[in-house]
Amino acid sequence: MIEQDTIRLLRECDAGVKMGVSSIEDVLEYVRSNELKKLLEDCRAEHEKLKTEIQKELDRFQDEGKDPAAMAKGMSWFKTNFKMAMNESDKTIADLMTDGCNMGVKSLNKYLNEYEAADEKSKDITKRLINLEEKLIIDIRDFL
């Protein structure tokens, strides 16, 4: 049970971190503020570090990991492009990123509760990813 919950939790973190990186990359070209751009680039770099750590843990279990659901990724891309077409501003970007982070935090907390038998290392990774998402929400509030 511990191993299965650990793998499942790591897979959800893998999908979440990939979604986060993809979402940041989708909006970076539109960012006007150097400060917002730096916040997003720093957050992306932290996501990449966690992605490497998650993959290392998944490799221990000979698991491929998980990509974000195609539907979720598609809807995110559509929402981003639609909103940016309507209003290409840092406010719109901050709004999109806040929504995405909130969904990520909600999902990750759900999986943390669902896979309660997961090992402490995978739980720690999940909590660090949650904290990273929550930090970005706080950091970009001034742009809303």
KANORZI-V922104 format. One line per field, one symbol per residue. phi: phi as a letter, one per 30 degrees, with the letter a starting at -180 (. if undefined). A space follows every 50 residues. Layout:
phi = ???
This chain:
phi = .eddddddddddddddddddddddddcedcdcddddededdddddddddd eddddddddechcdibdeeeddddddddddddddddadbddddddddded ddddddddddddddcddddddddddddddeddddddeddcedcd
